Amino acid sequence: MPILSGAQITMEVLVKEGVEHIFGYPGGAIMPIYDAMLDYNIHHVLTRHEQGAAHAADGYARASGEVGV
């Protein structure tokens, strides 16, 4: 069994839970997640601010009935 980083484990869990979209603003401590995201079939929606990402994820969840991340 390969050793996975925390970012890879996070992405594995999101994929297993059926997450297809992630809303966010890259930078700083979250960059390992963004690096790991390249290896997974999850669509990233770039926002211009963290609050915008939270509101977009909430709107996505309400409109689609899926988890907003």
PDB file as gemmi writes it, atoms N, CA and C in Angstrom:
CRYST1    1.000    1.000    1.000  90.00  90.00  90.00 P 1                      
ATOM      1  N   MET A   1       0.848  -1.179   0.000  1.00  0.00           N  
ATOM      2  CA  MET A   1       0.000   0.000   0.000  1.00  0.00           C  
ATOM      3  C   MET A   1       0.894   1.243   0.000  1.00  0.00           C  
ATOM      4  N   PRO A   2       0.675   2.151  -0.948  1.00  0.00           N  
ATOM      5  CA  PRO A   2       1.519   3.344  -1.009  1.00  0.00           C  
ATOM      6  C   PRO A   2       1.224   4.299   0.151  1.00  0.00           C  
ATOM      7  N   ILE A   3       2.212   5.068   0.502  1.00  0.00           N  
ATOM      8  CA  ILE A   3       2.034   6.090   1.535  1.00  0.00           C  
ATOM      9  C   ILE A   3       1.436   7.326   0.868  1.00  0.00           C  
ATOM     10  N   LEU A   4       0.317   7.789   1.398  1.00  0.00           N  
ATOM     11  CA  LEU A   4      -0.366   8.948   0.840  1.00  0.00           C  
ATOM     12  C   LEU A   4      -0.173  10.161   1.737  1.00  0.00           C  
ATOM     13  N   SER A   5      -0.116  11.322   1.107  1.00  0.00           N  
ATOM     14  CA  SER A   5      -0.051  12.570   1.873  1.00  0.00           C  
ATOM     15  C   SER A   5      -1.453  12.910   2.383  1.00  0.00           C  
ATOM     16  N   GLY A   6      -1.518  13.846   3.279  1.00  0.00           N  
ATOM     17  CA  GLY A   6      -2.816  14.295   3.779  1.00  0.00           C  
ATOM     18  C   GLY A   6      -3.689  14.854   2.668  1.00  0.00           C  
ATOM     19  N   ALA A   7      -3.071  15.559   1.725  1.00  0.00           N  
ATOM     20  CA  ALA A   7      -3.818  16.114   0.593  1.00  0.00           C  
ATOM     21  C   ALA A   7      -4.384  15.004  -0.278  1.00  0.00           C  
ATOM     22  N   GLN A   8      -3.604  13.964  -0.516  1.00  0.00           N  
ATOM     23  CA  GLN A   8      -4.079  12.843  -1.326  1.00  0.00           C  
ATOM     24  C   GLN A   8      -5.217  12.100  -0.619  1.00  0.00           C  
ATOM     25  N   ILE A   9      -5.090  11.923   0.676  1.00  0.00           N  
ATOM     26  CA  ILE A   9      -6.159  11.274   1.442  1.00  0.00           C  
ATOM     27  C   ILE A   9      -7.441  12.105   1.362  1.00  0.00           C  
ATOM     28  N   THR A  10      -7.307  13.411   1.485  1.00  0.00           N  
ATOM     29  CA  THR A  10      -8.464  14.301   1.379  1.00  0.00           C  
ATOM     30  C   THR A  10      -9.146  14.139   0.031  1.00  0.00           C  
ATOM     31  N   MET A  11      -8.365  14.119  -1.039  1.00  0.00           N  
ATOM     32  CA  MET A  11      -8.932  13.968  -2.377  1.00  0.00           C  
ATOM     33  C   MET A  11      -9.582  12.598  -2.552  1.00  0.00           C  
ATOM     34  N   GLU A  12      -8.958  11.550  -2.021  1.00  0.00           N  
ATOM     35  CA  GLU A  12      -9.530  10.196  -2.105  1.00  0.00           C  
ATOM     36  C   GLU A  12     -10.905  10.156  -1.434  1.00  0.00           C  
ATOM     37  N   VAL A  13     -11.014  10.772  -0.273  1.00  0.00           N  
ATOM     38  CA  VAL A  13     -12.288  10.785   0.457  1.00  0.00           C  
ATOM     39  C   VAL A  13     -13.342  11.574  -0.321  1.00  0.00           C  
ATOM     40  N   LEU A  14     -12.958  12.725  -0.866  1.00  0.00           N  
ATOM     41  CA  LEU A  14     -13.915  13.521  -1.634  1.00  0.00           C  
ATOM     42  C   LEU A  14     -14.425  12.750  -2.847  1.00  0.00           C  
ATOM     43  N   VAL A  15     -13.531  12.066  -3.547  1.00  0.00           N  
ATOM     44  CA  VAL A  15     -13.936  11.266  -4.708  1.00  0.00           C  
ATOM     45  C   VAL A  15     -14.874  10.140  -4.277  1.00  0.00           C  
ATOM     46  N   LYS A  16     -14.534   9.455  -3.199  1.00  0.00           N  
ATOM     47  CA  LYS A  16     -15.383   8.358  -2.713  1.00  0.00           C  
ATOM     48  C   LYS A  16     -16.763   8.846  -2.289  1.00  0.00           C  
ATOM     49  N   GLU A  17     -16.845  10.087  -1.838  1.00  0.00           N  
ATOM     50  CA  GLU A  17     -18.126  10.665  -1.432  1.00  0.00           C  
ATOM     51  C   GLU A  17     -18.897  11.256  -2.613  1.00  0.00           C  
ATOM     52  N   GLY A  18     -18.325  11.179  -3.810  1.00  0.00           N  
ATOM     53  CA  GLY A  18     -19.025  11.639  -5.006  1.00  0.00           C  
ATOM     54  C   GLY A  18     -18.893  13.111  -5.316  1.00  0.00           C  
ATOM     55  N   VAL A  19     -17.945  13.792  -4.701  1.00  0.00           N  
ATOM     56  CA  VAL A  19     -17.749  15.216  -4.962  1.00  0.00           C  
ATOM     57  C   VAL A  19     -17.186  15.387  -6.369  1.00  0.00           C  
ATOM     58  N   GLU A  20     -17.824  16.250  -7.163  1.00  0.00           N  
ATOM     59  CA  GLU A  20     -17.380  16.500  -8.532  1.00  0.00           C  
ATOM     60  C   GLU A  20     -16.886  17.921  -8.741  1.00  0.00           C  
ATOM     61  N   HIS A  21     -17.252  18.836  -7.842  1.00  0.00           N  
ATOM     62  CA  HIS A  21     -16.863  20.241  -7.967  1.00  0.00           C  
ATOM     63  C   HIS A  21     -16.320  20.745  -6.633  1.00  0.00           C  
ATOM     64  N   ILE A  22     -15.272  21.541  -6.723  1.00  0.00           N  
ATOM     65  CA  ILE A  22     -14.712  22.205  -5.545  1.00  0.00           C  
ATOM     66  C   ILE A  22     -14.618  23.694  -5.861  1.00  0.00           C  
ATOM     67  N   PHE A  23     -15.136  24.516  -4.976  1.00  0.00           N  
ATOM     68  CA  PHE A  23     -15.085  25.962  -5.128  1.00  0.00           C  
ATOM     69  C   PHE A  23     -13.977  26.481  -4.224  1.00  0.00           C  
ATOM     70  N   GLY A  24     -13.129  27.346  -4.749  1.00  0.00           N  
ATOM     71  CA  GLY A  24     -12.066  27.813  -3.883  1.00  0.00           C  
ATOM     72  C   GLY A  24     -11.188  28.892  -4.468  1.00  0.00           C  
ATOM     73  N   TYR A  25     -10.286  29.320  -3.626  1.00  0.00           N  
ATOM     74  CA  TYR A  25      -9.329  30.370  -3.939  1.00  0.00           C  
ATOM     75  C   TYR A  25      -7.961  29.860  -3.501  1.00  0.00           C  
ATOM     76  N   PRO A  26      -7.091  29.494  -4.448  1.00  0.00           N  
ATOM     77  CA  PRO A  26      -5.812  28.877  -4.084  1.00  0.00           C  
ATOM     78  C   PRO A  26      -4.833  29.859  -3.446  1.00  0.00           C  
ATOM     79  N   GLY A  27      -4.001  29.320  -2.570  1.00  0.00           N  
ATOM     80  CA  GLY A  27      -2.948  30.115  -1.960  1.00  0.00           C  
ATOM     81  C   GLY A  27      -2.629  29.646  -0.556  1.00  0.00           C  
ATOM     82  N   GLY A  28      -1.378  29.770  -0.189  1.00  0.00           N  
ATOM     83  CA  GLY A  28      -0.959  29.457   1.169  1.00  0.00           C  
ATOM     84  C   GLY A  28      -1.035  27.993   1.526  1.00  0.00           C  
ATOM     85  N   ALA A  29      -1.582  27.727   2.689  1.00  0.00           N  
ATOM     86  CA  ALA A  29      -1.568  26.379   3.266  1.00  0.00           C  
ATOM     87  C   ALA A  29      -2.415  25.372   2.486  1.00  0.00           C  
ATOM     88  N   ILE A  30      -3.331  25.830   1.636  1.00  0.00           N  
ATOM     89  CA  ILE A  30      -4.208  24.916   0.895  1.00  0.00           C  
ATOM     90  C   ILE A  30      -3.555  24.394  -0.388  1.00  0.00           C  
ATOM     91  N   MET A  31      -2.383  24.892  -0.751  1.00  0.00           N  
ATOM     92  CA  MET A  31      -1.758  24.522  -2.024  1.00  0.00           C  
ATOM     93  C   MET A  31      -1.504  23.021  -2.188  1.00  0.00           C  
ATOM     94  N   PRO A  32      -1.154  22.260  -1.151  1.00  0.00           N  
ATOM     95  CA  PRO A  32      -1.004  20.812  -1.362  1.00  0.00           C  
ATOM     96  C   PRO A  32      -2.292  20.145  -1.852  1.00  0.00           C  
ATOM     97  N   ILE A  33      -3.439  20.648  -1.422  1.00  0.00           N  
ATOM     98  CA  ILE A  33      -4.719  20.121  -1.908  1.00  0.00           C  
ATOM     99  C   ILE A  33      -4.851  20.406  -3.402  1.00  0.00           C  
ATOM    100  N   TYR A  34      -4.500  21.615  -3.809  1.00  0.00           N  
ATOM    101  CA  TYR A  34      -4.585  21.974  -5.228  1.00  0.00           C  
ATOM    102  C   TYR A  34      -3.612  21.146  -6.061  1.00  0.00           C  
ATOM    103  N   ASP A  35      -2.437  20.893  -5.539  1.00  0.00           N  
ATOM    104  CA  ASP A  35      -1.473  20.042  -6.248  1.00  0.00           C  
ATOM    105  C   ASP A  35      -2.019  18.627  -6.403  1.00  0.00           C  
ATOM    106  N   ALA A  36      -2.607  18.080  -5.349  1.00  0.00           N  
ATOM    107  CA  ALA A  36      -3.163  16.724  -5.397  1.00  0.00           C  
ATOM    108  C   ALA A  36      -4.386  16.658  -6.305  1.00  0.00           C  
ATOM    109  N   MET A  37      -5.134  17.745  -6.400  1.00  0.00           N  
ATOM    110  CA  MET A  37      -6.352  17.772  -7.207  1.00  0.00           C  
ATOM    111  C   MET A  37      -6.073  17.470  -8.682  1.00  0.00           C  
ATOM    112  N   LEU A  38      -4.870  17.749  -9.137  1.00  0.00           N  
ATOM    113  CA  LEU A  38      -4.512  17.509 -10.538  1.00  0.00           C  
ATOM    114  C   LEU A  38      -4.613  16.039 -10.916  1.00  0.00           C  
ATOM    115  N   ASP A  39      -4.488  15.150  -9.948  1.00  0.00           N  
ATOM    116  CA  ASP A  39      -4.515  13.709 -10.209  1.00  0.00           C  
ATOM    117  C   ASP A  39      -5.915  13.103 -10.089  1.00  0.00           C  
ATOM    118  N   TYR A  40      -6.926  13.939  -9.873  1.00  0.00           N  
ATOM    119  CA  TYR A  40      -8.281  13.437  -9.659  1.00  0.00           C  
ATOM    120  C   TYR A  40      -9.253  14.134 -10.600  1.00  0.00           C  
ATOM    121  N   ASN A  41     -10.356  13.466 -10.867  1.00  0.00           N  
ATOM    122  CA  ASN A  41     -11.363  13.994 -11.780  1.00  0.00           C  
ATOM    123  C   ASN A  41     -12.378  14.847 -11.017  1.00  0.00           C  
ATOM    124  N   ILE A  42     -11.890  15.950 -10.474  1.00  0.00           N  
ATOM    125  CA  ILE A  42     -12.740  16.902  -9.765  1.00  0.00           C  
ATOM    126  C   ILE A  42     -12.541  18.265 -10.416  1.00  0.00           C  
ATOM    127  N   HIS A  43     -13.655  18.920 -10.737  1.00  0.00           N  
ATOM    128  CA  HIS A  43     -13.611  20.227 -11.397  1.00  0.00           C  
ATOM    129  C   HIS A  43     -13.465  21.329 -10.344  1.00  0.00           C  
ATOM    130  N   HIS A  44     -12.491  22.206 -10.555  1.00  0.00           N  
ATOM    131  CA  HIS A  44     -12.282  23.331  -9.640  1.00  0.00           C  
ATOM    132  C   HIS A  44     -12.949  24.576 -10.200  1.00  0.00           C  
ATOM    133  N   VAL A  45     -13.694  25.268  -9.364  1.00  0.00           N  
ATOM    134  CA  VAL A  45     -14.310  26.535  -9.737  1.00  0.00           C  
ATOM    135  C   VAL A  45     -13.570  27.628  -8.977  1.00  0.00           C  
ATOM    136  N   LEU A  46     -12.841  28.451  -9.715  1.00  0.00           N  
ATOM    137  CA  LEU A  46     -12.043  29.518  -9.113  1.00  0.00           C  
ATOM    138  C   LEU A  46     -12.930  30.688  -8.717  1.00  0.00           C  
ATOM    139  N   THR A  47     -12.787  31.110  -7.477  1.00  0.00           N  
ATOM    140  CA  THR A  47     -13.485  32.302  -6.999  1.00  0.00           C  
ATOM    141  C   THR A  47     -12.446  33.371  -6.709  1.00  0.00           C  
ATOM    142  N   ARG A  48     -12.894  34.556  -6.447  1.00  0.00           N  
ATOM    143  CA  ARG A  48     -11.968  35.669  -6.188  1.00  0.00           C  
ATOM    144  C   ARG A  48     -11.784  35.963  -4.699  1.00  0.00           C  
ATOM    145  N   HIS A  49     -12.532  35.231  -3.859  1.00  0.00           N  
ATOM    146  CA  HIS A  49     -12.465  35.485  -2.423  1.00  0.00           C  
ATOM    147  C   HIS A  49     -13.003  34.256  -1.696  1.00  0.00           C  
ATOM    148  N   GLU A  50     -12.503  33.997  -0.494  1.00  0.00           N  
ATOM    149  CA  GLU A  50     -12.952  32.823   0.262  1.00  0.00           C  
ATOM    150  C   GLU A  50     -14.452  32.853   0.544  1.00  0.00           C  
ATOM    151  N   GLN A  51     -14.976  34.031   0.858  1.00  0.00           N  
ATOM    152  CA  GLN A  51     -16.417  34.131   1.112  1.00  0.00           C  
ATOM    153  C   GLN A  51     -17.210  33.786  -0.136  1.00  0.00           C  
ATOM    154  N   GLY A  52     -16.700  34.219  -1.284  1.00  0.00           N  
ATOM    155  CA  GLY A  52     -17.360  33.891  -2.545  1.00  0.00           C  
ATOM    156  C   GLY A  52     -17.397  32.390  -2.771  1.00  0.00           C  
ATOM    157  N   ALA A  53     -16.314  31.701  -2.403  1.00  0.00           N  
ATOM    158  CA  ALA A  53     -16.260  30.244  -2.553  1.00  0.00           C  
ATOM    159  C   ALA A  53     -17.299  29.575  -1.659  1.00  0.00           C  
ATOM    160  N   ALA A  54     -17.419  30.056  -0.437  1.00  0.00           N  
ATOM    161  CA  ALA A  54     -18.397  29.476   0.489  1.00  0.00           C  
ATOM    162  C   ALA A  54     -19.822  29.693  -0.011  1.00  0.00           C  
ATOM    163  N   HIS A  55     -20.108  30.893  -0.505  1.00  0.00           N  
ATOM    164  CA  HIS A  55     -21.449  31.176  -1.021  1.00  0.00           C  
ATOM    165  C   HIS A  55     -21.730  30.370  -2.289  1.00  0.00           C  
ATOM    166  N   ALA A  56     -20.728  30.231  -3.156  1.00  0.00           N  
ATOM    167  CA  ALA A  56     -20.903  29.444  -4.380  1.00  0.00           C  
ATOM    168  C   ALA A  56     -21.160  27.977  -4.045  1.00  0.00           C  
ATOM    169  N   ALA A  57     -20.413  27.433  -3.096  1.00  0.00           N  
ATOM    170  CA  ALA A  57     -20.610  26.037  -2.696  1.00  0.00           C  
ATOM    171  C   ALA A  57     -22.000  25.848  -2.085  1.00  0.00           C  
ATOM    172  N   ASP A  58     -22.444  26.818  -1.298  1.00  0.00           N  
ATOM    173  CA  ASP A  58     -23.780  26.749  -0.709  1.00  0.00           C  
ATOM    174  C   ASP A  58     -24.852  26.791  -1.797  1.00  0.00           C  
ATOM    175  N   GLY A  59     -24.706  27.709  -2.734  1.00  0.00           N  
ATOM    176  CA  GLY A  59     -25.669  27.807  -3.830  1.00  0.00           C  
ATOM    177  C   GLY A  59     -25.694  26.552  -4.683  1.00  0.00           C  
ATOM    178  N   TYR A  60     -24.516  25.998  -4.942  1.00  0.00           N  
ATOM    179  CA  TYR A  60     -24.418  24.759  -5.714  1.00  0.00           C  
ATOM    180  C   TYR A  60     -25.147  23.626  -4.992  1.00  0.00           C  
ATOM    181  N   ALA A  61     -24.939  23.527  -3.693  1.00  0.00           N  
ATOM    182  CA  ALA A  61     -25.580  22.470  -2.906  1.00  0.00           C  
ATOM    183  C   ALA A  61     -27.100  22.632  -2.910  1.00  0.00           C  
ATOM    184  N   ARG A  62     -27.564  23.846  -2.750  1.00  0.00           N  
ATOM    185  CA  ARG A  62     -29.015  24.091  -2.723  1.00  0.00           C  
ATOM    186  C   ARG A  62     -29.657  23.805  -4.086  1.00  0.00           C  
ATOM    187  N   ALA A  63     -28.963  24.196  -5.163  1.00  0.00           N  
ATOM    188  CA  ALA A  63     -29.526  24.031  -6.506  1.00  0.00           C  
ATOM    189  C   ALA A  63     -29.441  22.596  -7.014  1.00  0.00           C  
ATOM    190  N   SER A  64     -28.371  21.896  -6.655  1.00  0.00           N  
ATOM    191  CA  SER A  64     -28.132  20.561  -7.218  1.00  0.00           C  
ATOM    192  C   SER A  64     -28.544  19.421  -6.287  1.00  0.00           C  
ATOM    193  N   GLY A  65     -28.610  19.708  -4.992  1.00  0.00           N  
ATOM    194  CA  GLY A  65     -28.880  18.649  -4.025  1.00  0.00           C  
ATOM    195  C   GLY A  65     -27.658  17.811  -3.702  1.00  0.00           C  
ATOM    196  N   GLU A  66     -26.507  18.206  -4.225  1.00  0.00           N  
ATOM    197  CA  GLU A  66     -25.248  17.512  -3.954  1.00  0.00           C  
ATOM    198  C   GLU A  66     -24.452  18.290  -2.912  1.00  0.00           C  
ATOM    199  N   VAL A  67     -23.376  17.695  -2.454  1.00  0.00           N  
ATOM    200  CA  VAL A  67     -22.523  18.356  -1.470  1.00  0.00           C  
ATOM    201  C   VAL A  67     -21.773  19.503  -2.139  1.00  0.00           C  
ATOM    202  N   GLY A  68     -21.748  20.654  -1.499  1.00  0.00           N  
ATOM    203  CA  GLY A  68     -20.974  21.795  -1.977  1.00  0.00           C  
ATOM    204  C   GLY A  68     -19.689  21.898  -1.187  1.00  0.00           C  
ATOM    205  N   VAL A  69     -18.555  21.832  -1.895  1.00  0.00           N  
ATOM    206  CA  VAL A  69     -17.245  21.883  -1.228  1.00  0.00           C  
ATOM    207  C   VAL A  69     -16.492  23.096  -1.724  1.00  0.00           C  
TER     208      VAL A  69                                                      
END                                                                             
